[in-house]
């Protein structure tokens, strides 16, 4: 009998404990109120759509669900890339796009009463436009039903094609997020199929196409990077005009993923956050449990 994602996550936790890889106390948090969690899960499951909260087993999902927020994962649950840090399922033949998905997401946003929503997606390198048009179509559907809702996007790199980034930019997101994830030296083993400079290009293209759209990126710590390399990555992001930054702890989803080299302390994250602000980022969230979309709607400028 095949294992569900929840079963795999619980198995990974047991394996982690058995191997002695125990989480430090600042990375442990309560699951959250079951009724709050089930409300969001019911809405998304009834519509057969996906969230990165579930597919990526985000440690903050209990808190976010209690606040009736979620980050929608577009274009199915299967990614055409095989990044060594990510829990999302991988495969070279993802399911065809569901033509009703944009409408289903829009309905879910309405039912949850969201005033700020984040749309992300698996990488769909099998599609002619890598899924860029799907972001625009979903944004249009959300706005039709929820005209007051602001939309942040967290996109793949679209293979660095400016015309595809432009499709999303022309839909006028409230913020354009694309994660660098890690330092230059570690891109190969961590982000298979992605490239450091290509990701910087995506953020640079957004500013060239529409300087009024805030850009955002995220870094994971604990993969073996040095502090100097992390600061260099932050400086590279600022050099392409990136406005906002999230810094969080990498947490190993299973023994099949890259091991954690170090668990950073809250004080270390505070230090890097202060350095990021000194570099000129307009908004910084830095902490062990920070993720790309965590409290995203609290930023309006």
ABEGO torsion letter per residue (X at the ends): XBBBAAAAAAAAAAAAAAAGBBBBAAABBBAEBAAAAAAAAAAAAAAGBBBAAAAAGBAAAAAAAAAGBBBBBBGEABBABBBAABABBBBABBBBBBAAAAAAAAAAAAAAGBABBBBBBBBBAABAAGGAAAAAAAAAAAAAABAABBBBBBBBAGGGBAAAAAAAAAAGBABBBBBAGBBAAAAAAABBGBBAAAAAAAAAAAAAABAABBBBBBBBBGAGBBAAAAAAAAAAAAAAGBABBBBBBBBBABAABBBBABBBBAAAAAAAAAAAAAAGBABBBBBAABBAABGAAABAX
